[in-house]
Amino acid sequence: MAQHPDGIVVQRGYEAFSQGDMETLRSLMTSDCTHHSPGSSQMSGHFKGADNVLEHYGRLMELTGGTFRVELQGVYADGRGHAMSVHKWHGDRMNRGVEMRGGLFFTIVGGKITDIDECVEDIDVSDAFWDQDGQAG
């Protein structure tokens, strides 16, 4: 079964993220792409523009000492400019590790990602992980 082109864009994004290939990741986004992260931690909010989105991703690595990783479990396209991914993410921070299921909902226009809405399995646990040092942003 052939994968939908929007699903291929998302899969390429996950591969680039996992390899630390920010140049390829940037090439898959529009310049005004926005990533929406849930919760109320220092990692929550709306990150508008490819530079800010990539900076946000870099911060995930920075705060976890490079241990942040994502295991893609599936990508599902609707054929109308949207794709949904499901994954498991892992990270270690200070005295705590976390492993959680989550997903991203993508809007794709002209083969480029314009918007990413993030969902996590447990917002409270995610917030506690990112803010465990009390340094909320």
N, C-alpha and C positions, 0 to 999 in steps of 0.2 A: 504494500500500500504506500503510495507516494505521500510525503508530508507536505502540507500546505505551505506556501512561501512565507506566510507570517510566522508559522511555527519554526521554520528554518532560521528566520531572523532571531527569534528568541533563543533557540538552541545555540546559535553562534555567539549570542551575548553571554550565555552561561559559560561556554567554553572559554571565551576571551577573559571573563571575570576570573575563572578558576586558574587561568594561566598568568594572571596579572597583566594582560595585554590591554592596557587602557586605550591605546591608539585604535585598535580594532573596535573596542567597545564604543568609543566616541564616534567612529564611522557608522555605527548602527543607529545613532540617535540624531534627532534634529537638534539644532543649536539651542532651541528653547524647550527641550525636553524637560519634564518635571517628574520627580520621584516623590511620592507621598508615603511617609513612614508613620505607622500608627503609634499610639501611646503618648506618654508625657515625659519621656526620658530625654537625655541630651542627644539621642539619636533620632528623636521623633521630629516630624515637621514636614514642610514642603520645600523641596530643594529644586529650584527652577534654574534651568540652563544647564547644558552639558557639563560645563566646568564645575558647577556646584554639585551636580549629581556625582561626578567622578571624585570630587573632594570628599563627599559623603562616603563613598565606597572606600576611599583611602583611610578615612577615619575608623571604619569598621576594622581594618587591618591594624591600624595604629593602636587602638584601644585593647585589642586582643593579642598584641605582641606577634602579629602575623599568623595567629592560629585560626582565624575566621575562615570557614570553608562552607561550601554549599554543594549538596548532592542533588542534582536534578532527578526527579522521579517521573515527570511527565509534562508534556506541552500539548495544549488543546486549542485549536483555532476555530473561530466561528465563520470564517470566510467573508466577514464584513468589516475587517480592520481591527479585530480584537483577538488576543490570544491570552490564555491563562496557563501559568506554570504552577506546578507543585514541587516542593523540594523539602529537604531537611537541612537545617543550618546548625553549625557547631561553632563554638568559640570558647576560649579560656580567658578569664580576666581576673586578675588579682587572686583571690582564694577560691574562685568558683568557676565551674564549667557549665555550659548549657548546650543542650541538644533539643531542637524544637522543629516541628513541622511548620511550614508556612507556604505562601504562594504569592505570586505577582500577577496582576491583571494589566495587560499591555494594550495600549491603543497604538496602532501602526498605520501610518499614512505614507503612501508612495514607497513602501519598503523600509521606512525608517520609524523608529520608536519615538512617539511624541509624548507619551504619558505612561507612568508606571504607578499603580496603586498596590501597596504591599499589605498583606494580611499575615498575622502570626497566630499560632495555636493558643497562646496565653499571653495577652498583653501585659498583665501584672508581672508575670515572671520575666518577660522581656525587659520591661522597665526596670525591675530590680537588678537585673544583670548589668544593664548599661549604666545605671546610676549607683552601683554598690559602693562607690567611693564617696558618694554625697556631692559630686561635682556636677549637678544638673546644669544643662546649658540653657 
